[in-house]
Amino acid sequence: MGLRILAAAAVLAWGGGALVAQPPPARFVQEDVRIPAHAGRTTLAITILRPRGAGPFGAVILNHGVPLTAHARSFESPTLLLHTAAEFAQRGYAVLMPMRRGFGATGGAFAEDPGSCADADYRRGERAAAADVLAAYRFARRLPYVDPSHVILAGQSAGGVAALYAAAQAPEGLVAVLAFAAGRGADPAQPGVPCAGSRLAEVFEELGRAVQAPVLLYYAENDLFFGPAASRAWFARFKAGGARAEYVLQPPFGANGHYVFTEAAGAALWLPAVERFLERHAIPFAPQPRAAPASQA
């Protein structure tokens, strides 16, 4: 059997203790829900982190990556992204973190496997991932505290590509896409060189023709799964399709820059880039004022 193509995700660093998330601040509300999807044939587990209050808040659909093994996929959890979600929540966004089919609490069959390096079908994997992402997207827009005209699709690694593929369906209310270390085909045997990267480049160009919202593609120089040569090539093909997109290649981060978005220490690096990007597109992203403490009697 050829090398299976599975994108990297934060679970790889989880075992080392680098991604232990702190509990969200008390001023946020955390909820776990399960929603029907795919005409009732399955359900998806979603964790929501949102500011307290009635809103309306913008929404961020925050999408996880794909660990390298089935065992690791079974342990995928929104906990790995809670500190990241808190950065959005404190800027006035309700953050929905769906578990796609074959992951964590959602369980079921893994729907995103593109096959072997020799015959990679990235479109098939992305269609399946985007279907789950869009189910969460539609659910978010119906929530009473969400402004349905102000939704951001975001994701890390394979979750970044899934966000782009979902954005290509032109969902109503989408204002921006934030894709961090976006890619598929991580090959640990070849650091920085993805498997069948040219095939994924074709998908990026197709997405560039379809995605209408502004897009930020953010990578680190020392990404050991999707190195600068690959990410630059993908961005060039994406732009060639006509997309309104920006590319950031930040200096090396930690032992593997692939995790700049999922490690708490990375926020100091990616947040300013996101703030500048959203400001250029007149999308609100300012930290929300803290409520004044109750007066003592």
C-alpha positions, 0 to 999 in steps of 0.5 A, spaced: 500 500 500 502 506 498 503 512 503 497 514 506 495 521 505 493 524 512 494 532 514 498 533 520 494 536 526 495 539 533 495 532 536 502 530 534 504 535 539 499 534 544 502 528 547 508 532 549 504 537 553 505 543 549 498 544 547 495 544 554 489 549 554 487 553 560 480 554 562 476 559 558 475 566 562 469 566 566 466 571 562 465 566 556 460 561 556 462 554 553 457 549 551 457 542 547 452 541 542 450 535 537 447 537 531 444 533 525 447 533 519 447 530 512 439 530 511 439 526 518 444 521 516 449 523 522 450 528 527 456 532 529 459 534 536 460 542 536 463 546 542 461 553 542 465 558 546 462 565 546 462 572 550 456 572 555 450 576 553 445 576 548 449 579 542 449 579 536 456 576 535 460 575 529 461 567 528 467 564 527 467 556 525 474 554 527 476 547 524 481 542 526 486 539 522 487 531 521 492 527 525 496 522 522 493 515 525 486 513 526 487 512 533 490 520 534 483 522 530 479 518 535 482 523 541 481 529 537 478 535 541 476 542 541 480 543 548 486 543 543 483 550 540 480 553 546 485 558 548 485 560 540 478 560 540 478 565 547 482 570 542 476 570 538 471 570 543 474 576 547 474 580 540 466 579 540 465 572 536 462 566 538 466 560 536 464 554 533 469 548 533 466 542 530 468 535 530 468 532 523 466 525 521 471 520 524 474 525 529 473 525 537 466 525 540 463 525 533 466 519 531 463 514 525 467 513 519 473 517 517 470 521 510 476 525 508 482 520 506 484 522 499 488 515 498 495 514 496 500 519 494 500 515 487 493 517 486 491 522 491 484 525 490 484 531 494 477 534 491 474 528 494 477 529 501 475 536 501 468 535 499 467 531 505 470 536 510 467 542 507 460 538 508 461 538 515 464 545 516 458 548 512 453 544 517 456 547 522 456 554 519 448 553 517 447 552 525 451 558 527 447 562 523 441 560 526 443 561 533 439 567 536 446 571 539 449 570 532 449 576 527 448 571 520 451 577 516 458 576 519 461 569 519 468 568 519 471 561 516 478 559 520 482 553 520 489 550 521 492 545 517 487 540 513 482 545 517 484 551 513 483 547 507 477 545 509 475 552 511 477 554 504 473 549 500 467 551 504 468 558 502 468 556 495 461 554 496 459 562 497 455 561 504 451 567 505 454 571 510 461 570 509 466 576 510 473 572 511 477 566 511 483 565 515 487 559 514 493 557 518 498 552 515 493 550 510 495 544 507 494 536 506 499 531 504 503 531 510 509 526 510 513 526 516 519 522 512 520 528 508 520 534 512 517 540 509 515 537 503 508 534 502 505 528 498 503 530 491 503 537 493 502 539 485 495 536 486 493 540 491 496 546 488 491 544 482 485 545 488 488 551 490 487 554 483 480 552 483 479 555 490 482 561 488 477 562 482 471 560 487 472 564 493 469 571 493 471 573 501 478 575 502 483 570 505 489 570 509 494 564 508 499 564 514 505 560 515 511 559 518 518 558 515 520 552 519 513 548 518 516 541 518 509 539 514 508 544 509 515 548 508 515 555 504 516 552 497 510 548 498 506 554 501 508 559 496 506 555 490 499 554 493 498 561 494 501 563 487 496 558 484 490 561 489 492 568 487 492 565 479 485 563 480 483 571 482 482 570 489 483 576 494 488 573 498 494 575 502 500 571 504 504 571 511 510 567 512 513 568 519 520 567 522 521 560 525 516 558 531 518 553 536 521 546 534 515 546 528 512 552 526 506 548 523 503 549 530 504 557 531 496 557 531 495 551 536 500 553 541 498 558 546 505 562 545 503 563 538 498 568 539 502 574 540 505 572 532 499 571 528 494 576 532 497 582 529 497 579 522 489 577 523 488 584 526 491 588 520 488 583 515 481 584 518 482 592 519 484 592 511 477 589 510 473 593 515 471 587 519 471 588 526 476 585 531 477 589 537 478 586 544 471 587 548 471 591 554 471 587 560 465 588 565 466 593 571 466 589 577 460 589 581 460 594 587 460 592 594 455 593 599 
